[in-house]
C-alpha cells in the first residue's frame, strides 16, 4: 500500500512573455493525493497495481506561487508571465489499473511487459509498457516465504510507454468547469503519445538514490518534445 501527494505545474514554451493563447499549451497546475495497492506473485511473475487519485486543478493548487517564488529567488530568472490565464478550478477524481508480467527474469536482468488504463476527470487513456532492468535489482514481483530481500541493489533501467489519449484536463480543461480563458480543442490533441525513461538506481538497506532522464513526445499538434531530469532520494520508514 502507498499513500502519496503530487503537485505539478505546466506552462507554455516561454514564460518570459505573455502567452499567445494559440498553438501552445495553457498554464495549469494541480494538487492531489493518491492511494495505491500493489499485489505481486513471485511464482507466476505477475504484478497488479490499482490507484485512486483525489484533488483539484486550478489556481488553488499553488503552482503559480511556487514557480514565481523560485524564479524570484534567482536574480538571473525572469518572473513567469501568464498564470492569470491558467485552467480554472475543477475536481480531480481518477482511477487507474496497471498489470505487469515478466518476459525474462533472473537476478541480473529482467524484461517486463505491462498494460495500463486510467479513467477520470484528469486523464482518460490506455497504453502498454516495456521495462528493462540490468544489474543487481530488487525482486520486481516480491519474494517467496523462504527468501530474503537483498540489502544492496544497483541497476540500470529503461522504460518505454506508448498509449492512446482520450482526455487530458491539463490541455482541455476540467470536466465540470468550462469557464477557461484558454484550452486546446479536442482535434488539437495528439491521440498517440510515447515516453521513455532511462536511469540508474543505488540502494542499501532501504536507503538510496535514483537518477533518471525522461523524454515525452508532443502532447498536442505543433507541440515540442519534453525533456526533464529526475533525482529521487529513497528512505525506508
VMD Tcl script that draws the C-alpha trace (Angstrom):
set ca {
  {0.00 0.00 0.00}
  {1.20 3.53 -0.70}
  {-0.12 6.99 0.14}
  {1.38 9.97 -1.69}
  {0.84 13.60 -2.60}
  {1.65 15.09 -6.02}
  {1.80 18.71 -7.15}
  {2.79 19.60 -10.72}
  {2.72 22.74 -12.83}
  {2.73 23.16 -16.62}
  {3.50 26.26 -18.66}
  {3.67 27.35 -22.31}
  {7.01 27.22 -24.15}
  {8.25 30.64 -22.96}
  {7.17 32.06 -19.59}
  {9.08 35.33 -20.09}
  {6.39 36.79 -22.37}
  {2.62 36.93 -22.13}
  {1.11 33.72 -23.56}
  {-0.10 33.92 -27.16}
  {-3.09 31.67 -26.36}
  {-2.54 29.95 -29.71}
  {-0.75 26.74 -30.71}
  {0.74 26.26 -27.24}
  {-0.28 24.56 -24.05}
  {-2.16 26.51 -21.35}
  {-0.84 27.28 -17.91}
  {-2.12 24.62 -15.49}
  {-1.39 23.27 -12.04}
  {-2.81 20.50 -9.88}
  {-2.53 19.01 -6.42}
  {-3.84 15.57 -5.49}
  {-3.46 12.69 -3.06}
  {-3.04 9.10 -4.23}
  {-3.80 5.81 -2.55}
  {-2.49 2.71 -4.32}
  {-2.31 -1.02 -3.72}
  {0.15 -3.40 -5.40}
  {-0.27 -7.16 -5.41}
  {2.65 -9.28 -6.65}
  {3.03 -13.00 -7.28}
  {6.74 -14.07 -7.17}
  {5.90 -17.54 -8.54}
  {3.90 -16.56 -11.66}
  {5.83 -13.26 -12.04}
  {2.73 -11.07 -12.21}
  {2.13 -7.67 -10.58}
  {-1.12 -5.68 -10.40}
  {-1.38 -2.08 -9.17}
  {-4.56 -0.06 -8.67}
  {-4.58 3.62 -7.72}
  {-7.14 6.25 -6.75}
  {-6.31 9.97 -7.09}
  {-8.33 12.77 -5.50}
  {-7.60 16.51 -5.52}
  {-8.11 19.60 -7.65}
  {-6.76 21.52 -10.61}
  {-6.56 25.30 -10.86}
  {-5.45 28.46 -9.00}
  {-5.89 26.92 -5.53}
  {-3.12 24.50 -6.41}
  {-0.04 26.58 -5.55}
  {1.70 26.14 -8.91}
  {1.73 29.85 -9.73}
  {3.01 30.77 -6.27}
  {5.73 28.09 -6.27}
  {7.10 28.88 -9.73}
  {7.07 32.65 -9.12}
  {8.81 32.15 -5.75}
  {11.57 30.02 -7.28}
  {12.13 32.43 -10.17}
  {12.34 35.42 -7.84}
  {14.88 33.58 -5.68}
  {17.41 33.58 -8.54}
  {18.33 37.01 -9.97}
  {19.03 35.61 -13.46}
  {15.45 34.32 -13.84}
  {12.51 36.30 -15.19}
  {9.21 36.21 -13.32}
  {6.73 33.98 -15.20}
  {4.01 35.85 -17.07}
  {0.56 34.50 -17.78}
  {-0.53 32.47 -14.76}
  {-3.77 34.51 -14.71}
  {-4.78 32.54 -17.83}
  {-4.36 29.12 -16.21}
  {-7.06 26.45 -16.33}
  {-9.68 27.19 -13.68}
  {-10.55 25.20 -10.57}
  {-12.06 21.76 -11.04}
  {-12.14 18.46 -9.20}
  {-9.68 15.60 -9.80}
  {-11.00 12.10 -9.32}
  {-9.12 9.43 -11.24}
  {-8.75 5.65 -11.07}
  {-6.02 3.63 -12.77}
  {-5.03 -0.02 -13.08}
  {-1.67 -1.37 -14.26}
  {-0.68 -5.01 -14.84}
  {2.88 -6.31 -15.41}
  {4.20 -9.70 -16.49}
  {7.81 -10.89 -16.73}
  {9.01 -11.92 -20.19}
  {12.56 -12.60 -18.95}
  {13.68 -12.61 -15.34}
  {16.85 -13.59 -13.46}
  {18.91 -11.97 -10.67}
  {20.78 -9.68 -13.10}
  {18.30 -8.99 -15.91}
  {14.54 -8.58 -16.16}
  {12.34 -7.68 -19.12}
  {8.76 -6.78 -18.24}
  {5.68 -6.06 -20.31}
  {2.65 -4.21 -18.99}
  {-0.69 -2.64 -19.80}
  {-2.41 0.27 -18.07}
  {-5.66 2.19 -18.19}
  {-6.77 5.44 -16.50}
  {-10.22 6.95 -16.30}
  {-11.50 10.08 -14.58}
  {-11.57 13.86 -14.60}
  {-7.79 14.36 -15.02}
  {-6.80 11.70 -17.57}
  {-8.58 9.05 -19.61}
  {-6.13 6.90 -21.55}
  {-4.72 3.43 -22.08}
  {-1.29 2.13 -23.04}
  {1.41 -0.53 -22.98}
  {4.82 -0.50 -21.30}
  {8.10 -2.37 -21.67}
  {10.73 -2.17 -18.94}
  {14.32 -3.48 -18.82}
  {16.42 -3.73 -15.64}
  {20.07 -4.84 -15.70}
  {22.25 -5.28 -12.63}
  {21.54 -6.38 -9.09}
  {17.94 -5.18 -8.88}
  {15.24 -5.71 -6.27}
  {12.80 -8.60 -6.75}
  {10.23 -6.96 -9.02}
  {7.49 -9.38 -8.03}
  {8.34 -9.68 -4.33}
  {9.95 -12.64 -2.64}
  {8.82 -16.10 -1.63}
  {8.41 -17.01 2.05}
  {11.86 -18.65 2.29}
  {13.79 -15.82 0.59}
  {15.44 -12.67 1.93}
  {15.21 -9.17 0.48}
  {18.65 -8.12 -0.91}
  {20.46 -5.49 1.17}
  {22.39 -3.89 -1.72}
  {20.88 -3.01 -5.11}
  {22.42 -1.30 -8.12}
  {20.99 -1.40 -11.62}
  {20.33 0.43 -14.88}
  {16.77 0.70 -16.19}
  {14.90 1.68 -19.34}
  {11.13 2.18 -19.52}
  {9.19 2.77 -22.74}
  {5.48 3.58 -22.88}
  {3.05 4.33 -25.67}
  {-0.64 4.95 -25.34}
  {-3.87 6.40 -26.65}
  {-5.06 9.66 -25.07}
  {-8.80 10.06 -24.71}
  {-8.84 13.12 -22.44}
  {-6.27 15.37 -20.76}
  {-7.64 18.05 -18.42}
  {-4.27 19.84 -18.33}
  {-4.75 20.69 -22.01}
  {-8.54 20.60 -22.47}
  {-9.74 21.98 -19.15}
  {-11.59 20.32 -16.29}
  {-14.55 18.00 -16.72}
  {-17.09 20.24 -14.97}
  {-15.83 23.84 -15.05}
  {-15.68 25.04 -18.68}
  {-15.08 28.70 -17.79}
  {-11.48 28.91 -19.01}
  {-9.62 31.69 -20.80}
  {-7.69 29.27 -22.99}
  {-7.71 25.50 -23.59}
  {-6.93 23.23 -26.52}
  {-9.71 21.77 -28.63}
  {-10.21 18.04 -28.96}
  {-8.90 17.99 -32.53}
  {-5.65 19.67 -31.41}
  {-4.70 16.82 -29.05}
  {-2.18 14.19 -30.14}
  {-4.03 10.93 -29.59}
  {-0.91 8.72 -29.57}
  {1.83 9.78 -27.15}
  {5.06 7.98 -26.26}
  {7.57 8.37 -23.45}
  {10.84 6.80 -22.31}
  {12.83 6.99 -19.10}
  {16.40 5.81 -18.52}
  {18.35 5.90 -15.30}
  {20.43 4.29 -12.59}
  {19.44 3.15 -9.11}
  {21.55 2.59 -5.97}
  {20.15 1.41 -2.66}
  {21.50 -0.08 0.56}
  {19.17 -1.37 3.27}
  {16.26 0.71 2.08}
  {18.15 4.00 1.64}
  {19.36 5.13 -1.76}
  {19.19 7.41 -4.77}
  {17.80 7.17 -8.30}
  {18.86 9.37 -11.23}
  {16.78 9.40 -14.41}
  {16.21 11.22 -17.70}
  {12.66 11.37 -19.09}
  {11.51 12.01 -22.67}
  {7.91 12.72 -23.74}
  {6.64 13.07 -27.30}
  {4.44 16.09 -28.27}
  {1.06 16.03 -26.49}
  {-0.65 18.37 -28.96}
  {-0.29 19.16 -32.65}
  {2.61 21.51 -33.24}
  {3.98 20.84 -29.75}
  {7.57 20.11 -28.76}
  {9.29 17.12 -27.20}
  {9.70 17.41 -23.43}
  {12.96 16.53 -21.66}
  {13.38 16.51 -17.92}
  {15.70 15.03 -15.32}
  {14.76 13.43 -12.03}
  {16.61 12.86 -8.76}
  {14.81 10.68 -6.22}
  {16.03 10.13 -2.65}
  {14.79 6.84 -1.19}
  {14.29 6.35 2.56}
  {12.60 3.33 4.12}
  {10.39 4.27 7.08}
}
mol new
graphics top color blue
foreach p $ca { graphics top sphere $p radius 0.5 }
foreach p [lrange $ca 0 end-1] q [lrange $ca 1 end] { graphics top cylinder $p $q radius 0.2 }
display resetview
